[in-house]
Amino acid sequence: PTMAHSLSPKCTPLKHKYDACFNAWFEGYLERAVSSATAPSEERQASSRRKAGEYEASCWKIWTSYWEYVQVPLLSFGSGR
């Protein structure tokens, strides 16, 4: 599948990197959610915390880099420049 481009073409490679990371993480999240659907609440909560930690370890830095990078085009777009 083709990923969407960023607001600014210069930001697109970093957006694609984040999208790929998030999609891989989310696929694992969904698989775990389905497989633990009948597990006790405590196990599901622990599983969710682990997945949140995995996201932070693998995707959060990419997201913050992309977000910082895209702020310049967003601010100039909002100001009408």
N, C-alpha and C positions, 0 to 999 in steps of 0.2 A: 504493500500500500504506500501511496505517496503521502508524505507529510506536508502539512501546510507551511507556507513561508512565514517568516516573521514580518512585523510591521516595517522593519528596515532590512533591506537585502543584506547589509553587513552583519546583521544579527542572526541570519538564517542558519549558518552552520552550527552555532551554539544552541539554537532552538532545536534543531534536529538531534543534536547530541542529548539534550535534556529529554526530548520526546521519546527517544529510544530507551533511555534509562528508565523513565517513568513507565513506559509500556511494559518493559520486562518486569519491573517491580510489581506493577498492578496485576499482571497475569499471575504471578506467584501469590499475590494477596488473594485474588479470587479463588485460585485452586485451594489454598489453605482454608478460606472461608467456607467453601463448599464441603471440603472433607471434614471440617470440624463443626458443621452445622448442628450435629446431634450431641456434641460434647458438652460437658457441664459449663456453666457460665464462666467460672474461674479460668478454665482452660482456654476458652474463646478470648477472654480478655488478655490473658498472657500471650496468646498467639498474636493478637492485634498489637500489643506493645512491642513484641519482637519485630513484627513487620514494620512498625513505625521506626524502630531503630535501624532496620535495614535500609529504609528509605533515606534516613538522615545520613547514614554512612555512604550510600552509593549515589544518591541523586541531589541531595540538598545543596552541596557546593556548586554543582552545575546550575541548579535553579537560581541561586543567588547571583552567580556570575552573569547568567542570561538576564536576569531582572535588572541588575545594575547597568548592563550594556544597553538594554532597550530603553532605559529612562531618558536618555538624550533625545532619541527620535520621538518618544511619547511627549516629552515636554515641548519640543518644537512644534509637533503636530497640534497640541492643545493650544498653543499660543498663536497658531495661524501662520507661522513662519514658513 
